[in-house]
């Protein structure tokens, strides 16, 4: 499987920026964010119109099998996710994500009715104020290919491996082999510990483990995930470490009420694995927006970042 990148249609960026510009509550924060790269709201509106024009030019000739070939390079997604990261303290991004998906679908139905399925490049998602692309056909929101990844190269590689595993499972009839689900548990626990490592114990103190990392990530998730999502995450992660330990240590639960076989039977479908994949995706996305909140990616460190990006949108089809 080749490496997946978050290459999205120009329609995604047009509709995303239209939505941001139309939200009066975000105007101040959005303007300040754009000012960090020497731009303003008028600049963003002009860029949205450029993206829209590019989409209108391409849409009549799009075909389901080749639509992704006209997706824009990942740098466009990087710019968008950097802008979104500057808004991470304004509330939840889930409503914006839902509105974006709906807007893209409406335009796709109107401008490119020949597309009988939604291509990956027209499958955006925003989680934790981080932009991504939904890959595969297993779920409408997962797995999520990110436009930008945490700075730690080990976390980046591990998260990409998790996405690849989920995509592999979509082609396997359920129930999956138990070990396939167990592998996702192992990778997820490793990512959680890497995102928020437990501190070294003080002299004579008790070593903190994976639950410490999960608890910290859940605290950070509360202002980033709407209540119904946070409640679902809490229900999954409350006893997650004990479930993981039964699988990885091949033993019964501490109270001996459930066996390894019992828990192995509970990691063999997407319904059972979904909350865990959703949780680690949320944790990773909120880490991306946190890191980007105070940093500017190298590709945007110019007086006008559009000079770096515009060839793919405007000059190419003039």
C-alpha positions, 0 to 999 in steps of 0.5 A: 500500500502506497503512503496516503496523503491528505490531498483534497479537492479544491471544492473542500477548501472553497467550502471550508473558507466560505464557512469560516468567513460566514461565521461572525463569531470566528472573524476576530480569531480568523483575522488574527491568524491570517495576520500571522502570515501577512494576510487578511480576511479579504485575502482568504475570500479571494482564495476561496473564489479561486478554489471555487473557480478551479472546482467549476472548471474540473467538475464536468470532466471528473470521473469516479475512478480518476477524480482523486488525480485532480486533488491538490497537493498536500500543501493546500491541506497544510495551510487549511489545518494551520488556519484551523489550529488557530481556532482551537480555543473557540469551541468544538470543530465537529459542527464545522466538520459536519457543515463542510461535509454537507456543503461538499456533498451538495456541490458534488451532487449539483456540479458533478452528478456523474460521480456515483460514489464520493472520492477520497479527495471529496471526503474531508473531516475536521477533528480537534481543529485538525483537517484530514481526509477519510480514507477507505470505505469502512466508516464515513469518518475513519480512518483519518489521514492527516494533513499534518502530523505531530512533530515526533517522528515515532508518533507520526509513523505509528499513527500512519501504521494504524491507518494502514491496519484499519484500511487492511481490515476493511477488505476482510469479512467480519468477524476478523481474526482476533489478533487483528483487533489485538494489534490495534489495541497494542498500537493504540496504547503505544500511541497514547503513552507516546503522546503523553508519557508518564513522568519518572517516579520520584525516589521511592514513588510508584511508577505511573503507567498507561492509565496516567497517559489516557487520563491526561489525554481525556482531560485535554479532550474535554474542551476539544470534543462535544459532550456526546463524543466525550462521554462516548470516549470516557465510556471506552477508556474508563476500563480500557487498560485492563481490557488491553492487559488481558489481551496483551498479557494473555490472562484473566481479569483481576477479579477472574470474572472474564477470561482472555477468550472472552475479551478476544471475542470482543475485538473482532468487529468494527463496532467493537474497535471503533471507539478505540480508533476514534479515541486515538484519532481524537487524541492525535488530532488535538495534539496536531492543533496544539503544536500548530497553534504556536508554529508556522509550517515552513511552506507558509513562511513567506510574505504571501503563502499563495505564491507557493500554492497558487500554481496548482489552483490558478495558473495551471488552468488559466 
